[in-house]
Structures are given as structure tokens and as C-alpha cells.
């Protein structure tokens, strides 16, 4: 792996992201247009931004896992973001829009936690044996004002894939929930807001199967000299196009006995 060196302007971008993260004062897209124009540099800015947070990485989120979302951000592949450990919250959880978020959306996904280090050589069956699985409600959030869906792909990547919070449900061994890898393509969810049905989604929207997303992430990290370590958790990609997060109670109701993942949002 060749190390990517940041220019002064790119380093300033990482610092600006970190300042926005701390201050909740959003950046303007026009101010940082064209500063990052390739994947390697975007991930290098992300690494610096993650370092400046001075908090341990608890796992990852994978984005752009459907053709629809890839087309929205002019991409032909997924991308990932590093997530701080403190922003993985067990369900039921509560968030404050004003105090903890900037411009949040809501996604419904499957999460996988490694019970041992994951390897790029792992098959889908291997990944089932080496993980737990759970339902998740992810809250994507950006350091940019008015970011969705106009923020360009490289700035999304630089901004830790617009990582906010991940609320995760009960974890169970993946190979006990599912008898084979193909079954993970047939998980269904219904999203409710204050007991009113909002959207439905299916796991096959995530690269055909969320395990494909996990396998992609493990290989991508390996290419960059990183690893998916025991204990880390990933929210693997959304089942549905995300609505804006608003106050009230959000509930993702999964089949396959995952149960409900509940998030209460206050002002």
C-alpha cells in the first residue's frame, strides 16, 4: 500500500471537519469543492479526521450499497466510514437533534460484530461463523450543511462516510440465525415513526446480500493495511432510501426474530 500524503489544503480540510464535529457548526460545500478528487486521498483525509477526534474506532459503516444510492453520488462501488465507539448505542436509545446531530437521516440495516479477527480470505460461510448479527438503525450525519443528496462522493468519504450514530439491537451468532448465507438476502423490515408505517425494505438491497457488504469491507480494509478486528461492529448498508430524522419514536421491526430496534428523538 502506497501512503497518500495530504497537501496543506487537504490537511486543513481534515481539521475543518474535526472542528465542525466538535462545534456543530456546519461547513459549506462550495468552500471545499475540488479539494479531494480521488478515493485514496479521500480515505487519507478520513484517517486524519478520525485521528483528530481522539476517540477509539469501534467499527464501521458501509454506504452506497445499492445502485440507486451509487447513482446518486456518481459512484460504482460502496465506501466505508470509521465510527467512534461511543456512537454505537444499544437499543432502545435516545438522541437529541440539537445537541447530538447536525443534519441527520435514518437508515435501517443489519449489523455484524466480529467474534474473531476477520480476514480477506474469509468466505461468506466463514464470516457467518465469525460474527454476531443484529438489526440496526443508523443515523447518517454530515459536517456539511444541506448535504443530502448533493455532497460529492469524495467529501462524503472524507467525512467518515457521513457517520453519525448506530443504534443496534440484540446480537446473536449469525450461523445460528441463518442456516446458509443465501438466507441473509431475505430479511425484511418495516420502519415506523410514532406508530405510523413509513417505509419497508429488504436486505437484498445491500449488494444483493449484506454479507457481500461485510466481505467487501474486510477486503478494502486489508488493501489499506487495516483490519476488521475482533469486537468491532459494522452497520452494513441500508435496506431503504433514508428519510430525514425528526423528533418522535422511530421503530424498525425486523423479521427472523430480530425484534424491534427503537430510537427516541428529542429536540
Secondary structure, DSSP 8 states (H G I E B T S, - for coil): -------HHHHHHHHHHHHHHHH---B-GGGGTTS--SHHHHHHHHHHHHHHHTS-EEEEEEE--SHHHHHHTT-SS-EEEEEEGGGEEESSEEEEHHHH-SS-EEEEEEEEEESS-B-TT--HHHHHHTEEEEEEEEE---SBTT-TTTS-HHHHHHTGGG--EEEE---EEHHHH-SSGGGGGG-EEEEEETTEEEEEEEGGGTTTSHHHHHHHHHHHHHHTT--B-TT-EEE---SS--EE--SEEEEEEETTTTEEEEEEEE-
